[in-house]
Amino acid sequence: MEGLTDHQRRALGSVLKAARLRLGWTQAEAGKRGRLDRAYISHIERGKKSPTLAALIRYCTALGVNPCDVLVESGLVASATDHGS
């Protein structure tokens, strides 16, 4: 996930934070469930750091969201329907 712009990191973080808040979880709870440090989650959600692909998948799995859906919702990739598939 390297090479993301500030805007892209913030968009991704916002989508992940919204998913976490829908569950009513703190960053500490999400970190425990996703086996990620709470501070790392904070940096990701604020757009200060780009998650590794492995961390993104673990976090999405813990949140019960599809990583592909998160990437589409954050605007990092186009959905298959946007391509006419």
N, C-alpha and C positions, 0 to 999 in steps of 0.2 A: 504494500500500500504506500510505498515511498513515492515521492514526487507530487503529492497532492498540494494544491494551492491552499492558502489560508481559508479562502471561501469554501473550498471543497471539504476541508477538515472540519470547519464549523458546521456545515450542512450535515455531514455524516454524524458528528457528535450530537447534533440536535435531534436527529431521528432516533439515535440510540437512547438518548436521555428520555425522549417522549415514551419510548417502549418501556423503559424501566419505570417511569412514573405511573404508567397505566397499570402496572403490577403493584404499585404502592411500595416499592422497594427502595431502601437507601442504597447508596453506592457501596457501602460495606456489605450489605446482603447480596447485591448483584455480584460483587467481587468474589464473595465466598462461593456462590453457586457456579460462577464461571471460572473459578480458580485464577483470578486476576487480582492484583493489588488494587485497593481502593484508590490510591493516589493515581495509579495508571488510568483507571476508569475516569477519574476527574479530569485528567489531562485530555483524554480522548473526547469526552463530552463537551469540554470547553474549546475544542479545536486546537489545542496546544500541541498535540502529538497525533501522528497517524498510527493506527493500530497495525500490528503485523497481521498478515492474513490469518495465521493460526489464532491469534487473539480475537480477531473479529468473528471468526467462526465459533470459538468457544463462548464469546459474549452473546452472540445471537442465539446460540443453542440454549444457553441459560435463560435468556429472555423469552424463548419460544417463538422467535421470529426467523424467517428465512433470510439468510445473508444476501441473497440475490434481490429480495424485495427491499431490503435496507439500502442497497446500492442504487436501486432504481428510484426509491423515494427520495434519497438524498441528491439525486441528479448526477451521480457519478457514472452511471451507465443507462442506456436507453432500454426500455422494455422490449420484448420480442414483438409486441403488438405495434410498437412505434415504427417497426421496420416492415410492417405489412405481412409478417409471418403468421 
